Amino acid sequence: MATMNISLPDQMKAFVESQARKEGFGTVSEYLRSLIRDVQKREDRQGLEARLREGIEGGPATPLTAQGWDDIEREGLDLAATRRRRKP
């Protein structure tokens, strides 16, 4: 796991430490990782919603070829592998 050092004003540092304790995290690092995971999930959800809107607004669907299904499967496997690498 990589290390990242950040600088915070004293008031922000105290707030983050307080929030970590209040939320039941053992360390500030665990708390910050949780916040980052939440942002990643939100971005994934927003991307999915955008693709769904694009599909809905794109008109009638056309049947996929075998190659089209293979492309979808490969994209799904790539996405799953990326998500597994993100987990702590």
Buried (B, 14 or more C-beta within 10 A) or exposed (E): EEEEEEEEEEEEEEEBBEBBEEEEBEEBBEBBBEEEEEEEEEEBEEEEEEEEEEEEEEEEEEEEEEEEEEEEEEEEEEEEEEEEEEEE
